[in-house]
Amino acid sequence: MAEATKVPRPGPLSGRAIVDALSSLLVPFFAVFTALVIGAIIIWATGKDAVAAYIGLWQGAVGSPQAIADTIVRSTPFIIAGLAVGLGFKAGLFNIGAEGQLYAGSILAVLVGFSLQGLSPFIHIPLAIAAGALGGFLWGAIPGFLKARTGAHEVINTIMLNYVAILLTEWLIRSRDPILLGDPADTSSSRTPAIADSAKLPALPGTDLHAGILMAGLLVLLVYWLLYRTTIGFELRTVGTNPSAARYAGMSVPRTIILAMGLSGMLAGLAGAGEVLGLEHTLKADFFSGLGFDAIAVALLARSNPFGIIASGLLWGGLLTGARLMQVRAELSIDMIKIVQALIIMFVAADQIVRWIYRIRVRKSGEETVFSRGWGS
């Protein structure tokens, strides 16, 4: 019997794959570049020195070992929370509730951190981290359950749960009769008691560089492994791409939706736990203001690629860290950084503009991330 002829398939390093990969990388790069150019034009239009402003931005972000350390620390929660939003995107879900999940995770983490005393750090730290993961998971699973069982859209549910989590945190901390989570010694009623030393993440002496940074790197690897090396990840991506085909293939779409939102919330909860255990060592009523929404921008810029989220998170943290020196050097408002960030996201979201300006061809193959589907889907 004649042996069947095998048709060779192009490997991962084929010319087409390389071109597609470069195309996907060029769009975010040129989106950032174009945003910076337009930002410079706006600065010049206001009569300020754009060159001095951007030199200050660069030096404030990466101009010294201390600046680099500050940028890494500032970027860490953006990377972890960006992973949370990106994982939701891969499952076709728009988790706009990362901020609420940050608070849910941080509440449980800080509660375990200050209420348990006399434990070994080898026990206390994992307990506090696990509590943060559990809080985020439960807060994320609620909209996932409502989406799977009733069809309620996750955008509305997560937005409303953001308000619930933020206001619940404020009430728990500011309540004085009775005192719930507030620090009895804090006359301003704005924070919880400090966590025990045994619950603090290890840090390099004399710096703010703490073990939460290593946790962020580990989570990037775990999320990549989950999405692209496991059956669960395959189901998440299949449901995100085509839930009807996933259902036809025998996958449980409701279960996958609940799991995706729960895991997304868990990552956001870990971002909150990392901040209170590694940096602040307490929880303030308005500590995470805006962080969850910045995480959406980080995930969008990286196209939900776990390794790309490292780069976009560092960019986001660097912009915010360098903004302080930029303000001093060019006498600019920090709102200028917000304008640049908004332009970056606009060009990433409307990538056809960038492709047209720089003549970047449209990808014809490969997996595309479904950011969100219509109401009731």
C-alpha positions in Angstrom: 0.0 0.0 0.0 1.4 3.3 -1.0 2.3 5.6 1.9 0.1 8.6 2.2 1.8 11.8 1.2 2.1 14.3 4.1 1.5 17.9 3.3 4.0 20.0 5.2 2.6 22.8 7.3 4.3 26.1 7.8 6.2 26.2 11.1 6.0 28.9 13.7 9.0 30.7 12.0 7.6 30.7 8.5 7.7 33.9 6.6 3.9 34.5 6.9 4.1 33.9 10.7 6.9 36.4 11.0 5.2 39.0 9.0 2.0 38.6 11.0 3.9 38.7 14.3 5.7 41.9 13.2 2.4 43.4 12.1 0.8 42.8 15.4 3.8 44.4 17.2 4.0 47.4 15.0 0.5 48.7 15.6 0.9 49.2 19.4 4.4 50.7 18.8 3.2 53.2 16.2 0.1 53.9 18.3 2.4 55.0 21.2 4.7 56.9 18.8 1.9 58.8 17.2 0.3 59.6 20.5 3.7 61.1 21.7 4.0 63.1 18.5 0.5 64.6 18.9 1.2 65.2 22.5 4.3 67.2 21.6 2.3 69.3 19.2 -0.2 70.0 21.9 2.6 71.0 24.3 4.2 73.3 21.7 0.7 74.8 21.0 0.5 75.8 24.7 3.8 77.6 24.6 5.8 75.0 26.5 9.0 73.2 25.6 8.0 69.7 24.4 11.7 68.5 24.3 12.2 69.5 27.9 8.9 67.8 28.8 9.8 64.5 27.2 13.4 64.5 28.5 11.9 65.0 32.0 9.4 62.2 31.3 12.2 59.9 30.3 14.5 60.7 33.1 11.7 60.5 35.7 10.7 57.1 34.4 14.1 55.4 33.7 16.8 58.0 34.1 18.3 56.5 37.3 18.2 53.3 39.3 15.7 54.8 41.7 13.5 56.0 38.8 13.6 52.5 37.3 12.7 50.9 40.7 9.8 53.4 41.1 8.5 52.6 37.6 8.7 48.8 38.2 6.8 49.2 41.5 4.2 51.5 39.9 3.8 49.1 37.0 3.2 45.9 39.1 -0.5 46.4 39.8 -1.1 47.4 36.2 0.5 44.2 35.0 -1.5 41.9 37.2 -4.8 43.8 36.8 -4.1 44.0 33.0 -3.8 40.2 33.0 -7.3 40.0 34.7 -8.9 42.1 32.1 -7.0 40.4 29.2 -8.1 37.0 30.4 -11.7 38.2 30.3 -11.2 39.5 26.8 -9.9 36.1 25.7 -13.2 34.6 26.8 -15.2 37.3 25.0 -16.1 39.1 28.2 -15.5 42.7 29.0 -14.6 42.7 32.7 -14.9 46.4 33.5 -15.1 45.5 37.2 -11.4 45.0 38.0 -11.5 48.0 40.4 -14.2 46.4 42.5 -12.4 43.1 42.4 -9.2 44.9 43.5 -11.0 46.2 46.6 -12.7 42.8 47.3 -9.3 41.1 47.3 -7.5 43.7 49.2 -10.2 43.8 52.0 -9.7 40.1 52.7 -6.0 40.3 52.3 -5.6 43.2 54.8 -8.1 41.6 57.2 -6.0 38.4 57.3 -2.9 40.6 57.5 -3.8 42.5 60.7 -6.2 40.2 62.5 -3.9 37.1 62.7 -0.9 37.6 64.9 2.0 35.5 65.9 2.2 33.4 62.7 5.3 32.6 60.7 5.7 34.6 57.5 5.8 31.3 55.6 2.2 30.7 56.8 0.9 34.3 57.1 1.9 35.6 53.7 0.4 32.7 51.7 -2.8 33.0 53.8 -3.1 36.7 53.1 -2.4 36.2 49.4 -4.9 33.3 49.2 -7.5 35.5 50.9 -7.0 38.3 48.3 -7.3 35.7 45.5 -10.6 34.4 47.0 -12.1 37.8 47.5 -11.4 38.7 43.8 -12.6 35.3 42.6 -15.9 35.6 44.4 -16.5 39.2 43.3 -15.7 38.3 39.7 -17.9 35.1 39.7 -21.0 37.1 40.7 -21.4 38.9 37.3 -20.2 35.7 35.6 -23.0 33.7 37.2 -25.6 36.4 36.3 -24.3 36.4 32.7 -24.4 32.6 32.4 -27.7 32.1 34.0 -29.8 35.1 33.2 -28.0 36.7 30.2 -27.4 39.9 32.2 -24.5 41.8 30.5 -21.2 41.7 32.4 -20.4 45.4 31.6 -23.5 46.7 33.5 -23.0 44.1 36.4 -19.4 44.8 36.9 -19.8 48.6 36.8 -22.5 48.4 39.5 -20.3 46.0 41.6 -17.5 48.5 41.3 -19.7 51.0 43.2 -20.8 48.4 45.7 -17.2 47.4 46.5 -15.8 50.9 46.7 -18.6 52.2 48.9 -18.6 49.1 51.0 -14.9 49.5 51.6 -15.4 53.2 52.5 -18.1 52.3 55.0 -16.1 49.4 56.6 -13.1 51.7 57.1 -14.9 54.9 58.1 -17.4 53.3 60.4 -16.9 54.5 64.0 -19.9 53.2 65.8 -19.1 50.3 65.7 -15.5 50.2 64.4 -15.4 47.6 61.7 -12.2 47.7 59.6 -11.0 51.2 60.5 -7.9 51.8 62.6 -8.9 53.0 66.1 -5.8 55.1 66.3 -6.4 56.9 63.0 -8.4 60.1 63.8 -9.1 60.7 60.1 -10.9 57.3 59.8 -9.3 56.8 56.4 -7.4 53.5 56.7 -7.3 50.0 58.2 -4.8 49.0 60.9 -1.4 48.1 59.5 -0.8 44.5 58.7 1.5 42.4 60.9 5.2 42.3 60.0 4.7 38.5 59.3 2.3 39.3 56.5 4.4 41.8 54.7 5.9 40.7 51.4 9.8 40.6 51.4 11.4 43.7 49.9 14.9 44.8 49.0 16.3 46.9 51.8 16.2 50.6 51.2 13.8 50.3 48.3 10.1 49.7 47.5 10.9 46.7 45.3 8.9 43.9 46.9 8.1 40.2 46.1 4.8 41.3 44.5 6.9 42.1 41.4 8.0 38.4 41.3 4.4 37.4 41.7 3.4 39.5 38.7 6.0 37.7 36.6 4.9 34.3 37.8 1.3 35.2 37.0 2.2 36.2 33.5 3.7 32.7 32.9 0.7 31.0 34.6 -1.9 32.9 32.5 0.0 32.1 29.3 0.3 28.4 30.3 -3.4 28.3 31.2 -4.6 30.0 28.0 -2.4 28.1 25.5 -1.3 24.9 27.1 -4.4 23.6 28.9 -7.8 22.3 28.0 -9.4 25.0 30.2 -7.6 27.7 28.2 -8.7 26.2 24.9 -12.3 26.3 26.1 -12.0 29.9 27.3 -10.6 31.0 23.9 -13.1 28.9 22.0 -16.1 30.4 23.9 -14.6 33.8 23.4 -14.3 33.3 19.7 -17.5 31.5 18.9 -19.8 30.3 21.8 -22.1 28.6 19.4 -19.3 26.4 18.0 -18.1 25.8 21.5 -21.6 24.6 22.5 -21.8 22.4 19.5 -18.4 20.8 20.4 -19.8 19.8 23.8 -18.3 22.6 25.9 -20.3 24.1 28.8 -20.6 27.8 27.8 -22.2 28.9 31.1 -19.6 27.1 33.2 -16.8 28.6 31.1 -18.2 32.1 31.5 -18.4 31.8 35.3 -14.9 30.4 35.5 -13.5 33.1 33.2 -15.0 35.9 35.2 -14.0 34.2 38.5 -10.4 33.8 37.3 -10.3 37.3 36.0 -11.5 38.6 39.4 -9.0 36.4 41.2 -6.1 38.1 39.3 -7.5 41.5 40.1 -7.8 40.5 43.7 -4.2 39.4 43.7 -3.2 42.8 42.3 -5.0 44.4 45.3 -3.4 42.0 47.7 0.1 42.6 46.3 -0.3 46.4 46.9 -1.5 46.2 50.5 0.9 43.4 51.5 4.0 44.7 49.6 3.8 48.4 49.4 1.2 50.2 51.6 0.8 47.6 54.4 -2.7 49.1 55.0 -5.8 49.8 53.0 -7.1 53.3 52.4 -10.6 54.1 51.4 -9.7 55.6 48.0 -6.4 53.7 47.4 -7.2 52.1 44.1 -9.0 55.0 42.5 -8.8 54.6 38.7 -6.4 51.6 38.7 -9.0 49.1 37.5 -9.9 51.3 34.5 -6.2 51.8 33.6 -6.0 48.0 33.6 -8.4 47.9 30.7 -6.1 50.3 28.8 -3.1 48.1 29.6 -4.9 45.0 28.3 -6.1 46.7 25.1 -2.6 48.0 24.3 -1.2 44.5 24.7 -4.0 42.9 22.7 -4.5 40.7 25.7 -1.2 38.9 25.1 0.2 38.0 28.6 3.8 38.9 27.7 2.7 42.0 25.9 0.9 43.1 29.1 4.3 43.3 30.8 5.5 45.9 28.3 2.2 47.9 28.3 2.1 47.8 32.1 5.7 49.1 32.3 4.8 51.8 29.8 1.8 52.8 31.8 3.7 52.9 35.1 6.6 54.8 33.4 4.3 57.5 32.1 2.8 58.0 35.5 6.2 57.9 37.3 7.9 60.2 34.8 5.0 62.7 34.9 6.2 64.2 38.1 9.6 65.3 36.7 7.9 66.2 33.4 5.7 68.7 35.3 8.7 70.3 37.0 10.9 70.5 33.9 8.2 71.9 31.5 5.7 73.4 34.0 3.0 71.2 32.6 -0.1 69.7 34.3 -0.1 66.0 34.9 -3.2 66.0 32.7 -0.9 66.1 29.8 0.1 62.5 30.6 -3.6 61.6 30.7 -4.0 63.1 27.2 -1.1 61.0 25.9 -2.6 57.9 27.5 -6.0 58.6 25.9 -4.4 59.1 22.5 -2.5 55.8 22.8 -5.7 53.9 23.6 -7.6 55.7 20.8 -5.0 54.7 18.2 -4.8 51.1 19.5 -8.6 50.8 19.4 -8.9 52.4 16.0 -5.9 50.5 14.6 -7.0 51.0 11.0 -5.9 54.6 11.4 -2.4 53.5 12.4 -2.3 50.9 9.6 -3.3 53.4 7.1 -0.8 56.1 8.2 2.1 53.7 8.3 1.0 51.3 5.5 0.8 48.2 7.8 -1.0 45.4 6.2 -4.0 43.8 7.9 -3.5 40.4 9.4 -5.3 37.7 7.4 -4.8 34.8 9.8 -4.2 33.9 13.4 -6.3 34.2 16.5 -8.0 37.5 17.1 -9.2 38.5 20.6 -12.9 39.2 20.9 -13.1 42.1 23.3 -16.9 42.0 23.9 -20.0 40.7 22.3 -23.4 42.3 22.0 -26.1 42.6 24.6 -27.6 39.3 25.7 -25.1 37.2 23.8 
